[in-house]
């Protein structure tokens, strides 16, 4: 006996696609899920399942828009761009951690010691990979990934679909956050760099006092040992700094959404 399957209205299906695109942008921006080693099927299934759950809530916020091919394609692109821009805000924190750890690794003597990072699919410094994993663990421990889903729901109150405006303060605000990234990277690396600078000063004095001392060979194990000790002693400080930056993500998301609105 044939079963009649009710057809979904085209307008409702197109509205679901709009919601799905914004959700896909937010989920693709989550640092853990943005990694290349996360299977595409997992990302797709998570986007589809999340969209089904949020569609009854977010679907009503989608205004009546033109669903002709070109305007609808532009709407889809703008919805994806919203999520990716917010993902850039969170990615800057991880980039700051990686930048600071890379500088520390160079000063410790690990300039040529690189490991493969499966998230970015490139070679990164050894200390940088350690600090990046540490930042991801803190991000998950404070439920930072939940913030993206909460922002995806609240974003319709600040930025309705089709209202993306890049001509305002959004781009300058992202540039200010980028400059702040370098300041955060310096804060991450400052304790280790200060101790390594003091270590280099002491070795320089020893080289003048004892000319027969091979300071060059002595500096490698000394800098590595001192660097690891200082990193271990300052992990709690690094954790506090990371948590402070992650806690400010919600405010930065709302600020960026307000700047993206016309």
MARKOL-421943 format. One record per residue (C-alpha): residue number from 1; x, y, z; residue in one letter. Coordinates in nm, 3 decimals, decimal comma. Example, Ala and Ser with C-alpha at 12.3 -4.5 7.8 and 13.67 -1.06 7.14 Angstrom:
REM MARKOL-421943
pt torvex = 1 px = 1,230 py = -0,450 pz = 0,780 miro = a
pt torvex = 2 px = 1,367 py = -0,106 pz = 0,714 miro = s
This chain:
REM MARKOL-421943
pt torvex = 1 px = 0,000 py = 0,000 pz = 0,000 miro = x
pt torvex = 2 px = 0,163 py = 0,328 pz = -0,106 miro = x
pt torvex = 3 px = 0,234 py = 0,582 pz = 0,167 miro = x
pt torvex = 4 px = 0,179 py = 0,949 pz = 0,093 miro = x
pt torvex = 5 px = 0,476 py = 1,152 pz = 0,208 miro = x
pt torvex = 6 px = 0,381 py = 1,512 pz = 0,278 miro = x
pt torvex = 7 px = 0,587 py = 1,757 pz = 0,080 miro = x
pt torvex = 8 px = 0,775 py = 2,032 pz = 0,258 miro = x
pt torvex = 9 px = 0,675 py = 2,376 pz = 0,132 miro = x
pt torvex = 10 px = 0,950 py = 2,527 pz = -0,081 miro = x
pt torvex = 11 px = 0,953 py = 2,851 pz = 0,116 miro = x
pt torvex = 12 px = 0,997 py = 2,664 pz = 0,444 miro = x
pt torvex = 13 px = 1,277 py = 2,452 pz = 0,296 miro = x
pt torvex = 14 px = 1,458 py = 2,763 pz = 0,172 miro = x
pt torvex = 15 px = 1,424 py = 2,919 pz = 0,517 miro = x
pt torvex = 16 px = 1,575 py = 2,603 pz = 0,663 miro = x
pt torvex = 17 px = 1,869 py = 2,640 pz = 0,423 miro = x
pt torvex = 18 px = 1,927 py = 2,995 pz = 0,544 miro = x
pt torvex = 19 px = 1,931 py = 2,878 pz = 0,907 miro = x
pt torvex = 20 px = 2,157 py = 2,587 pz = 0,816 miro = x
pt torvex = 21 px = 2,410 py = 2,816 pz = 0,648 miro = x
pt torvex = 22 px = 2,446 py = 3,037 pz = 0,952 miro = x
pt torvex = 23 px = 2,471 py = 2,735 pz = 1,182 miro = x
pt torvex = 24 px = 2,729 py = 2,581 pz = 0,947 miro = x
pt torvex = 25 px = 2,937 py = 2,896 pz = 0,965 miro = x
pt torvex = 26 px = 2,931 py = 2,892 pz = 1,344 miro = x
pt torvex = 27 px = 3,011 py = 2,521 pz = 1,376 miro = x
pt torvex = 28 px = 3,286 py = 2,545 pz = 1,115 miro = x
pt torvex = 29 px = 3,437 py = 2,825 pz = 1,324 miro = x
pt torvex = 30 px = 3,465 py = 2,618 pz = 1,643 miro = x
pt torvex = 31 px = 3,841 py = 2,563 pz = 1,679 miro = x
pt torvex = 32 px = 3,817 py = 2,192 pz = 1,758 miro = x
pt torvex = 33 px = 3,574 py = 2,112 pz = 1,476 miro = x
pt torvex = 34 px = 3,758 py = 2,335 pz = 1,229 miro = x
pt torvex = 35 px = 4,053 py = 2,097 pz = 1,234 miro = x
pt torvex = 36 px = 4,122 py = 1,909 pz = 0,914 miro = x
pt torvex = 37 px = 4,129 py = 1,573 pz = 1,092 miro = x
pt torvex = 38 px = 3,761 py = 1,604 pz = 1,187 miro = x
pt torvex = 39 px = 3,572 py = 1,392 pz = 0,929 miro = x
pt torvex = 40 px = 3,351 py = 1,584 pz = 0,691 miro = x
pt torvex = 41 px = 3,063 py = 1,345 pz = 0,767 miro = x
pt torvex = 42 px = 3,083 py = 1,436 pz = 1,136 miro = x
pt torvex = 43 px = 3,076 py = 1,808 pz = 1,057 miro = x
pt torvex = 44 px = 2,788 py = 1,768 pz = 0,814 miro = x
pt torvex = 45 px = 2,586 py = 1,553 pz = 1,052 miro = x
pt torvex = 46 px = 2,643 py = 1,795 pz = 1,338 miro = x
pt torvex = 47 px = 2,538 py = 2,092 pz = 1,124 miro = x
pt torvex = 48 px = 2,223 py = 1,915 pz = 1,004 miro = x
pt torvex = 49 px = 2,126 py = 1,790 pz = 1,353 miro = x
pt torvex = 50 px = 2,188 py = 2,130 pz = 1,511 miro = x
pt torvex = 51 px = 1,987 py = 2,304 pz = 1,239 miro = x
pt torvex = 52 px = 1,693 py = 2,069 pz = 1,296 miro = x
pt torvex = 53 px = 1,698 py = 2,149 pz = 1,667 miro = x
pt torvex = 54 px = 1,735 py = 2,525 pz = 1,624 miro = x
pt torvex = 55 px = 1,509 py = 2,571 pz = 1,322 miro = x
pt torvex = 56 px = 1,184 py = 2,599 pz = 1,525 miro = x
pt torvex = 57 px = 1,350 py = 2,877 pz = 1,727 miro = x
pt torvex = 58 px = 1,551 py = 3,054 pz = 1,459 miro = x
pt torvex = 59 px = 1,322 py = 2,996 pz = 1,162 miro = x
pt torvex = 60 px = 1,068 py = 3,252 pz = 1,284 miro = x
pt torvex = 61 px = 1,342 py = 3,516 pz = 1,296 miro = x
pt torvex = 62 px = 1,419 py = 3,479 pz = 0,925 miro = x
pt torvex = 63 px = 1,241 py = 3,764 pz = 0,746 miro = x
pt torvex = 64 px = 1,064 py = 3,728 pz = 0,417 miro = x
pt torvex = 65 px = 1,332 py = 3,757 pz = 0,152 miro = x
pt torvex = 66 px = 1,348 py = 3,705 pz = -0,220 miro = x
pt torvex = 67 px = 1,431 py = 3,346 pz = -0,308 miro = x
pt torvex = 68 px = 1,524 py = 3,408 pz = -0,669 miro = x
pt torvex = 69 px = 1,857 py = 3,238 pz = -0,756 miro = x
pt torvex = 70 px = 2,103 py = 3,530 pz = -0,739 miro = x
pt torvex = 71 px = 1,968 py = 3,707 pz = -0,426 miro = x
pt torvex = 72 px = 1,927 py = 3,373 pz = -0,251 miro = x
pt torvex = 73 px = 2,288 py = 3,275 pz = -0,334 miro = x
pt torvex = 74 px = 2,411 py = 3,609 pz = -0,196 miro = x
pt torvex = 75 px = 2,205 py = 3,550 pz = 0,118 miro = x
pt torvex = 76 px = 2,363 py = 3,206 pz = 0,165 miro = x
pt torvex = 77 px = 2,714 py = 3,350 pz = 0,126 miro = x
pt torvex = 78 px = 2,645 py = 3,631 pz = 0,373 miro = x
pt torvex = 79 px = 2,511 py = 3,386 pz = 0,632 miro = x
pt torvex = 80 px = 2,824 py = 3,170 pz = 0,602 miro = x
pt torvex = 81 px = 3,041 py = 3,480 pz = 0,628 miro = x
pt torvex = 82 px = 2,879 py = 3,582 pz = 0,957 miro = x
pt torvex = 83 px = 2,984 py = 3,257 pz = 1,122 miro = x
pt torvex = 84 px = 3,333 py = 3,264 pz = 0,971 miro = x
pt torvex = 85 px = 3,396 py = 3,620 pz = 1,089 miro = x
pt torvex = 86 px = 3,299 py = 3,526 pz = 1,443 miro = x
pt torvex = 87 px = 3,523 py = 3,221 pz = 1,413 miro = x
pt torvex = 88 px = 3,810 py = 3,451 pz = 1,323 miro = x
pt torvex = 89 px = 3,763 py = 3,632 pz = 1,655 miro = x
pt torvex = 90 px = 3,813 py = 3,309 pz = 1,849 miro = x
pt torvex = 91 px = 4,090 py = 3,187 pz = 1,619 miro = x
pt torvex = 92 px = 4,294 py = 3,499 pz = 1,700 miro = x
pt torvex = 93 px = 4,330 py = 3,378 pz = 2,060 miro = x
pt torvex = 94 px = 4,478 py = 3,046 pz = 1,949 miro = x
pt torvex = 95 px = 4,702 py = 3,228 pz = 1,702 miro = x
pt torvex = 96 px = 4,829 py = 3,450 pz = 1,986 miro = x
pt torvex = 97 px = 4,911 py = 3,141 pz = 2,193 miro = x
pt torvex = 98 px = 5,088 py = 2,984 pz = 1,896 miro = x
pt torvex = 99 px = 5,279 py = 3,305 pz = 1,823 miro = x
pt torvex = 100 px = 5,403 py = 3,344 pz = 2,180 miro = x
pt torvex = 101 px = 5,502 py = 2,978 pz = 2,207 miro = x
pt torvex = 102 px = 5,688 py = 2,993 pz = 1,876 miro = x
pt torvex = 103 px = 5,901 py = 3,283 pz = 2,000 miro = x
pt torvex = 104 px = 5,973 py = 3,092 pz = 2,321 miro = x
pt torvex = 105 px = 6,068 py = 2,781 pz = 2,124 miro = x
pt torvex = 106 px = 6,315 py = 2,977 pz = 1,913 miro = x
pt torvex = 107 px = 6,479 py = 3,125 pz = 2,220 miro = x
pt torvex = 108 px = 6,504 py = 2,783 pz = 2,384 miro = x
pt torvex = 109 px = 6,686 py = 2,644 pz = 2,080 miro = x
pt torvex = 110 px = 6,397 py = 2,460 pz = 1,914 miro = x
pt torvex = 111 px = 6,409 py = 2,663 pz = 1,595 miro = x
pt torvex = 112 px = 6,453 py = 2,346 pz = 1,386 miro = x
pt torvex = 113 px = 6,241 py = 2,118 pz = 1,607 miro = x
pt torvex = 114 px = 5,901 py = 2,112 pz = 1,437 miro = x
pt torvex = 115 px = 5,611 py = 1,870 pz = 1,458 miro = x
pt torvex = 116 px = 5,314 py = 1,816 pz = 1,229 miro = x
pt torvex = 117 px = 4,998 py = 1,994 pz = 1,340 miro = x
pt torvex = 118 px = 4,695 py = 1,793 pz = 1,220 miro = x
pt torvex = 119 px = 4,462 py = 2,091 pz = 1,270 miro = x
pt torvex = 120 px = 4,638 py = 2,325 pz = 1,029 miro = x
pt torvex = 121 px = 4,815 py = 2,047 pz = 0,833 miro = x
pt torvex = 122 px = 5,154 py = 2,217 pz = 0,855 miro = x
pt torvex = 123 px = 5,474 py = 2,206 pz = 1,054 miro = x
pt torvex = 124 px = 5,470 py = 2,407 pz = 1,378 miro = x
pt torvex = 125 px = 5,720 py = 2,462 pz = 1,656 miro = x
pt torvex = 126 px = 5,735 py = 2,197 pz = 1,928 miro = x
pt torvex = 127 px = 5,648 py = 2,434 pz = 2,213 miro = x
pt torvex = 128 px = 5,378 py = 2,594 pz = 1,997 miro = x
pt torvex = 129 px = 5,202 py = 2,261 pz = 1,951 miro = x
pt torvex = 130 px = 5,209 py = 2,195 pz = 2,326 miro = x
pt torvex = 131 px = 5,062 py = 2,535 pz = 2,409 miro = x
pt torvex = 132 px = 4,800 py = 2,502 pz = 2,134 miro = x
pt torvex = 133 px = 4,676 py = 2,170 pz = 2,274 miro = x
pt torvex = 134 px = 4,676 py = 2,323 pz = 2,622 miro = x
pt torvex = 135 px = 4,461 py = 2,613 pz = 2,495 miro = x
pt torvex = 136 px = 4,216 py = 2,372 pz = 2,329 miro = x
pt torvex = 137 px = 4,177 py = 2,175 pz = 2,654 miro = x
pt torvex = 138 px = 4,100 py = 2,494 pz = 2,846 miro = x
pt torvex = 139 px = 3,856 py = 2,602 pz = 2,574 miro = x
pt torvex = 140 px = 3,667 py = 2,274 pz = 2,605 miro = x
pt torvex = 141 px = 3,687 py = 2,271 pz = 2,986 miro = x
pt torvex = 142 px = 3,503 py = 2,603 pz = 3,012 miro = x
pt torvex = 143 px = 3,246 py = 2,492 pz = 2,750 miro = x
pt torvex = 144 px = 3,366 py = 2,747 pz = 2,499 miro = x
pt torvex = 145 px = 3,213 py = 2,545 pz = 2,216 miro = x
pt torvex = 146 px = 2,868 py = 2,597 pz = 2,371 miro = x
pt torvex = 147 px = 2,918 py = 2,971 pz = 2,331 miro = x
pt torvex = 148 px = 2,910 py = 2,936 pz = 1,952 miro = x
pt torvex = 149 px = 2,569 py = 2,767 pz = 1,960 miro = x
pt torvex = 150 px = 2,433 py = 3,026 pz = 2,202 miro = x
pt torvex = 151 px = 2,564 py = 3,306 pz = 1,982 miro = x
pt torvex = 152 px = 2,410 py = 3,141 pz = 1,675 miro = x
pt torvex = 153 px = 2,066 py = 3,171 pz = 1,838 miro = x
pt torvex = 154 px = 2,120 py = 3,525 pz = 1,973 miro = x
pt torvex = 155 px = 2,273 py = 3,647 pz = 1,647 miro = x
pt torvex = 156 px = 1,928 py = 3,682 pz = 1,487 miro = x
pt torvex = 157 px = 1,838 py = 3,947 pz = 1,743 miro = x
pt torvex = 158 px = 2,143 py = 4,155 pz = 1,651 miro = x
pt torvex = 159 px = 2,185 py = 4,071 pz = 1,283 miro = x
pt torvex = 160 px = 1,884 py = 3,943 pz = 1,084 miro = x
pt torvex = 161 px = 1,957 py = 3,744 pz = 0,767 miro = x
pt torvex = 162 px = 2,045 py = 3,951 pz = 0,464 miro = x
pt torvex = 163 px = 2,145 py = 4,254 pz = 0,673 miro = x
pt torvex = 164 px = 2,525 py = 4,200 pz = 0,667 miro = x
pt torvex = 165 px = 2,710 py = 4,531 pz = 0,631 miro = x
pt torvex = 166 px = 3,091 py = 4,534 pz = 0,604 miro = x
pt torvex = 167 px = 3,120 py = 4,906 pz = 0,544 miro = x
pt torvex = 168 px = 3,090 py = 5,004 pz = 0,910 miro = x
pt torvex = 169 px = 3,319 py = 4,947 pz = 1,206 miro = x
pt torvex = 170 px = 3,342 py = 4,568 pz = 1,167 miro = x
pt torvex = 171 px = 3,668 py = 4,561 pz = 0,970 miro = x
pt torvex = 172 px = 3,847 py = 4,821 pz = 1,192 miro = x
pt torvex = 173 px = 3,729 py = 4,625 pz = 1,497 miro = x
pt torvex = 174 px = 3,879 py = 4,303 pz = 1,358 miro = x
pt torvex = 175 px = 4,203 py = 4,490 pz = 1,291 miro = x
pt torvex = 176 px = 4,211 py = 4,608 pz = 1,653 miro = x
pt torvex = 177 px = 4,159 py = 4,250 pz = 1,770 miro = x
pt torvex = 178 px = 4,443 py = 4,140 pz = 1,543 miro = x
pt torvex = 179 px = 4,678 py = 4,394 pz = 1,698 miro = x
pt torvex = 180 px = 4,561 py = 4,277 pz = 2,040 miro = x
pt torvex = 181 px = 4,663 py = 3,925 pz = 1,935 miro = x
pt torvex = 182 px = 5,029 py = 4,029 pz = 1,924 miro = x
pt torvex = 183 px = 5,002 py = 4,186 pz = 2,268 miro = x
pt torvex = 184 px = 4,854 py = 3,863 pz = 2,406 miro = x
pt torvex = 185 px = 5,133 py = 3,662 pz = 2,241 miro = x
pt torvex = 186 px = 5,393 py = 3,880 pz = 2,415 miro = x
pt torvex = 187 px = 5,216 py = 3,830 pz = 2,747 miro = x
pt torvex = 188 px = 5,226 py = 3,454 pz = 2,701 miro = x
pt torvex = 189 px = 5,596 py = 3,451 pz = 2,622 miro = x
pt torvex = 190 px = 5,714 py = 3,730 pz = 2,855 miro = x
pt torvex = 191 px = 5,799 py = 3,519 pz = 3,166 miro = x
pt torvex = 192 px = 6,004 py = 3,264 pz = 2,972 miro = x
pt torvex = 193 px = 6,173 py = 3,528 pz = 2,759 miro = x
pt torvex = 194 px = 6,269 py = 3,730 pz = 3,068 miro = x
pt torvex = 195 px = 6,430 py = 3,428 pz = 3,234 miro = x
pt torvex = 196 px = 6,607 py = 3,325 pz = 2,914 miro = x
pt torvex = 197 px = 6,737 py = 3,679 pz = 2,875 miro = x
pt torvex = 198 px = 6,873 py = 3,664 pz = 3,229 miro = x
pt torvex = 199 px = 7,026 py = 3,325 pz = 3,152 miro = x
pt torvex = 200 px = 7,199 py = 3,468 pz = 2,844 miro = x
pt torvex = 201 px = 7,330 py = 3,759 pz = 3,050 miro = x
pt torvex = 202 px = 7,477 py = 3,521 pz = 3,309 miro = x
pt torvex = 203 px = 7,638 py = 3,309 pz = 3,039 miro = x
pt torvex = 204 px = 7,787 py = 3,622 pz = 2,886 miro = x
pt torvex = 205 px = 7,940 py = 3,718 pz = 3,218 miro = x
pt torvex = 206 px = 8,078 py = 3,366 pz = 3,263 miro = x
pt torvex = 207 px = 8,231 py = 3,381 pz = 2,915 miro = x
pt torvex = 208 px = 8,417 py = 3,697 pz = 3,010 miro = x
pt torvex = 209 px = 8,529 py = 3,561 pz = 3,346 miro = x
pt torvex = 210 px = 8,623 py = 3,213 pz = 3,216 miro = x
pt torvex = 211 px = 8,737 py = 3,246 pz = 2,854 miro = x
pt torvex = 212 px = 8,808 py = 2,874 pz = 2,833 miro = x
pt torvex = 213 px = 8,443 py = 2,792 pz = 2,908 miro = x
pt torvex = 214 px = 8,253 py = 2,679 pz = 2,598 miro = x
pt torvex = 215 px = 7,944 py = 2,893 pz = 2,652 miro = x
pt torvex = 216 px = 7,795 py = 2,805 pz = 2,314 miro = x
pt torvex = 217 px = 7,762 py = 2,434 pz = 2,395 miro = x
pt torvex = 218 px = 7,655 py = 2,505 pz = 2,752 miro = x
pt torvex = 219 px = 7,375 py = 2,739 pz = 2,647 miro = x
pt torvex = 220 px = 7,171 py = 2,473 pz = 2,461 miro = x
pt torvex = 221 px = 7,091 py = 2,236 pz = 2,752 miro = x
pt torvex = 222 px = 7,073 py = 2,526 pz = 2,996 miro = x
pt torvex = 223 px = 6,819 py = 2,723 pz = 2,793 miro = x
pt torvex = 224 px = 6,608 py = 2,413 pz = 2,726 miro = x
pt torvex = 225 px = 6,605 py = 2,312 pz = 3,093 miro = x
pt torvex = 226 px = 6,536 py = 2,661 pz = 3,223 miro = x
pt torvex = 227 px = 6,269 py = 2,715 pz = 2,958 miro = x
pt torvex = 228 px = 6,077 py = 2,399 pz = 3,047 miro = x
pt torvex = 229 px = 6,099 py = 2,478 pz = 3,418 miro = x
pt torvex = 230 px = 5,960 py = 2,829 pz = 3,369 miro = x
pt torvex = 231 px = 5,684 py = 2,698 pz = 3,138 miro = x
pt torvex = 232 px = 5,583 py = 2,445 pz = 3,405 miro = x
pt torvex = 233 px = 5,585 py = 2,710 pz = 3,679 miro = x
pt torvex = 234 px = 5,379 py = 2,957 pz = 3,474 miro = x
pt torvex = 235 px = 5,114 py = 2,717 pz = 3,341 miro = x
pt torvex = 236 px = 4,864 py = 2,845 pz = 3,597 miro = x
pt torvex = 237 px = 4,929 py = 3,203 pz = 3,485 miro = x
pt torvex = 238 px = 4,892 py = 3,102 pz = 3,121 miro = x
pt torvex = 239 px = 4,569 py = 2,922 pz = 3,207 miro = x
pt torvex = 240 px = 4,434 py = 3,234 pz = 3,379 miro = x
pt torvex = 241 px = 4,527 py = 3,451 pz = 3,079 miro = x
pt torvex = 242 px = 4,365 py = 3,209 pz = 2,834 miro = x
pt torvex = 243 px = 4,049 py = 3,186 pz = 3,041 miro = x
pt torvex = 244 px = 4,028 py = 3,564 pz = 3,058 miro = x
pt torvex = 245 px = 4,046 py = 3,585 pz = 2,680 miro = x
pt torvex = 246 px = 3,793 py = 3,303 pz = 2,631 miro = x
pt torvex = 247 px = 3,553 py = 3,464 pz = 2,879 miro = x
pt torvex = 248 px = 3,562 py = 3,785 pz = 2,675 miro = x
pt torvex = 249 px = 3,455 py = 3,605 pz = 2,356 miro = x
pt torvex = 250 px = 3,083 py = 3,655 pz = 2,425 miro = x
pt torvex = 251 px = 3,126 py = 4,031 pz = 2,454 miro = x
pt torvex = 252 px = 3,341 py = 4,041 pz = 2,140 miro = x
pt torvex = 253 px = 3,085 py = 3,836 pz = 1,946 miro = x
pt torvex = 254 px = 2,804 py = 4,074 pz = 2,040 miro = x
pt torvex = 255 px = 3,019 py = 4,377 pz = 1,956 miro = x
pt torvex = 256 px = 3,106 py = 4,236 pz = 1,615 miro = x
pt torvex = 257 px = 2,743 py = 4,149 pz = 1,542 miro = x
pt torvex = 258 px = 2,640 py = 4,504 pz = 1,625 miro = x
pt torvex = 259 px = 2,909 py = 4,639 pz = 1,393 miro = x
pt torvex = 260 px = 2,799 py = 4,403 pz = 1,114 miro = x
pt torvex = 261 px = 2,441 py = 4,526 pz = 1,139 miro = x
pt torvex = 262 px = 2,345 py = 4,821 pz = 0,916 miro = x
